Amino acid sequence: MNVTIIGTGKMARGIATRLLAGGHSVTLVGRETSKATELAISLTPAAKQGARVLTARFGAPIADPIVILAVWYSAAASIVQQYGAQLAGKILIDITNPLNATYDGLATAPDTSAAEEIAKVAPADTIVLKAFNTTFAGTLVAGQVAGQPLDVFIAGDDAEAKATVSRLVTDGGLRAIDVGPLRRARQLEGLGLLGITLQGPLGTGFMSAWKILS
Ligand SMILES: NC(=O)c1ccc[n+]([C@@H]2O[C@H](COP(=O)([O-])OP(=O)(O)OC[C@H]3O[C@@H](n4cnc5c(N)ncnc54)[C@H](OP(=O)(O)O)[C@@H]3O)[C@@H](O)[C@H]2O)c1
């Protein structure tokens, strides 16, 4: 499967590493072509089973059926609006943790989530999913923490789209967990915030992971 990632930062690197390891091709979209090219070159060794790493300039037409928004929440809505109708019929994955200015709370109201707000500005038939907001970038590059595959929690209202993204996650060596409808993004974003606030006290340096054990 081919996946477009908008953003060329830490999460773009982490998610692309797992997709490529699973044999899925990625197109990296950056505002600065040089950053996308640099990331593509460094990711190429991670590509397995014929997967390819491509780049595209920001704003160019998107051909892939899955688009990951690997940008900050403050930039997400305007990017979705810029792409507009191009996102119609696609799966759009929101990975953001919508932190407030002091990083000790969420910028979103309690009765909504970043994912739901992004869905409001996307075309009506864009399928918005929440995923990857609780997995730190460095742990995605590693693919595991303490010998355990990462859990990737996926929220959304379309079962088929969640199954598709779950396959990508599993192919990359991670465990996908369907947590329910898109409104579960509210809890996932709370979990993301909690994970961030715990890094200092625990001294885990953003290399810890949330894991369901049984
Ligand atoms: N880092 C983590 O461990 C982690 C974990 C879970 C979730 N997240 C979430 O993942 C998202 C990305 O985090 P990150 O750590 O990857 O951040 P990052 O390393 O700072 O990368 C952010 C990327 O967004 C791009 N960008 C910013 N504003 C943009 C705009 N208006 N239009 C197009 N591109 C824009 C940046 O491009 P330029 O380089 O050109 O500025 C950069 O490539 C955030 O929402 C964060 O909450 C992060």
The ligand as a Tripos MOL2 file, in Angstrom:
@<TRIPOS>MOLECULE
LIG
   48    52     1     0     0
SMALL
NO_CHARGES

@<TRIPOS>ATOM
      1 N1          7.3790   13.5520   18.7190 N.am      1 LIG1
      2 C1          6.6490   12.5780   19.2600 C.2       1 LIG1
      3 O1          7.1810   11.6530   19.9320 O.2       1 LIG1
      4 C2          5.1600   12.5670   19.0590 C.ar      1 LIG1
      5 C3          4.4280   11.4580   19.5620 C.ar      1 LIG1
      6 C4          3.0620   11.3730   19.3060 C.ar      1 LIG1
      7 C5          2.4330   12.3850   18.5890 C.ar      1 LIG1
      8 N2          3.1600   13.4490   18.1490 N.ar      1 LIG1
      9 C6          2.4620   14.4740   17.3730 C.3       1 LIG1
     10 O2          2.9800   14.3760   16.0600 O.3       1 LIG1
     11 C7          2.9330   15.6640   15.4180 C.3       1 LIG1
     12 C8          4.3030   15.9370   14.8130 C.3       1 LIG1
     13 O3          5.2610   15.9200   15.8570 O.3       1 LIG1
     14 P1          6.8320   15.8470   15.5280 P.3       1 LIG1
     15 O4          7.4810   15.5060   16.8040 O.co2     1 LIG1
     16 O5          7.0650   15.0330   14.3300 O.co2     1 LIG1
     17 O6          7.1430   17.3790   15.1990 O.3       1 LIG1
     18 P2          8.3520   17.9820   14.3590 P.3       1 LIG1
     19 O7          9.5280   17.0810   14.4270 O.co2     1 LIG1
     20 O8          8.4960   19.3890   14.8510 O.co2     1 LIG1
     21 O9          7.7990   17.9960   12.8650 O.3       1 LIG1
     22 C9          6.6940   18.7710   12.5170 C.3       1 LIG1
     23 C10         6.5880   18.8130   11.0100 C.3       1 LIG1
     24 O10         5.4410   19.5980   10.6680 O.3       1 LIG1
     25 C11         5.7950   20.4670    9.5930 C.3       1 LIG1
     26 N3          4.9100   21.6440    9.5940 N.ar      1 LIG1
     27 C12         4.6980   22.5120   10.6050 C.ar      1 LIG1
     28 N4          3.8210   23.4550   10.2330 N.ar      1 LIG1
     29 C13         3.4530   23.1600    8.9670 C.ar      1 LIG1
     30 C14         2.5840   23.7600    8.0230 C.ar      1 LIG1
     31 N5          1.8680   24.8570    8.3320 N.pl3     1 LIG1
     32 N6          2.4730   23.2010    6.8070 N.ar      1 LIG1
     33 C15         3.1970   22.0880    6.4890 C.ar      1 LIG1
     34 N7          4.0290   21.4670    7.3450 N.ar      1 LIG1
     35 C16         4.1600   22.0080    8.5660 C.ar      1 LIG1
     36 C17         7.2290   20.8250    9.9010 C.3       1 LIG1
     37 O11         7.8180   21.3420    8.7470 O.3       1 LIG1
     38 P3          9.0970   22.3160    8.8060 P.3       1 LIG1
     39 O12        10.2600   21.4360    9.1630 O.co2     1 LIG1
     40 O13         9.1560   22.8820    7.4600 O.co2     1 LIG1
     41 O14         8.8080   23.3370    9.8820 O.co2     1 LIG1
     42 C18         7.7770   19.4750   10.3090 C.3       1 LIG1
     43 O15         8.1200   18.7070    9.1890 O.3       1 LIG1
     44 C19         2.5050   16.6610   16.5020 C.3       1 LIG1
     45 O16         1.1470   16.9470   16.3270 O.3       1 LIG1
     46 C20         2.7170   15.9110   17.8130 C.3       1 LIG1
     47 O17         1.7830   16.2880   18.7970 O.3       1 LIG1
     48 C21         4.5060   13.5680   18.3650 C.ar      1 LIG1
@<TRIPOS>BOND
     1     1     2 1
     2     2     3 2
     3     2     4 1
     4     4     5 ar
     5     4    48 ar
     6     5     6 ar
     7     6     7 ar
     8     7     8 ar
     9     8     9 1
    10     8    48 ar
    11     9    10 1
    12     9    46 1
    13    10    11 1
    14    11    12 1
    15    11    44 1
    16    12    13 1
    17    13    14 1
    18    14    15 2
    19    14    16 1
    20    14    17 1
    21    17    18 1
    22    18    19 2
    23    18    20 1
    24    18    21 1
    25    21    22 1
    26    22    23 1
    27    23    24 1
    28    23    42 1
    29    24    25 1
    30    25    26 1
    31    25    36 1
    32    26    27 ar
    33    26    35 ar
    34    27    28 ar
    35    28    29 ar
    36    29    30 ar
    37    29    35 ar
    38    30    31 1
    39    30    32 ar
    40    32    33 ar
    41    33    34 ar
    42    34    35 ar
    43    36    37 1
    44    36    42 1
    45    37    38 1
    46    38    39 2
    47    38    40 1
    48    38    41 1
    49    42    43 1
    50    44    45 1
    51    44    46 1
    52    46    47 1
@<TRIPOS>SUBSTRUCTURE
     1 LIG1         1 GROUP 0 **** ****
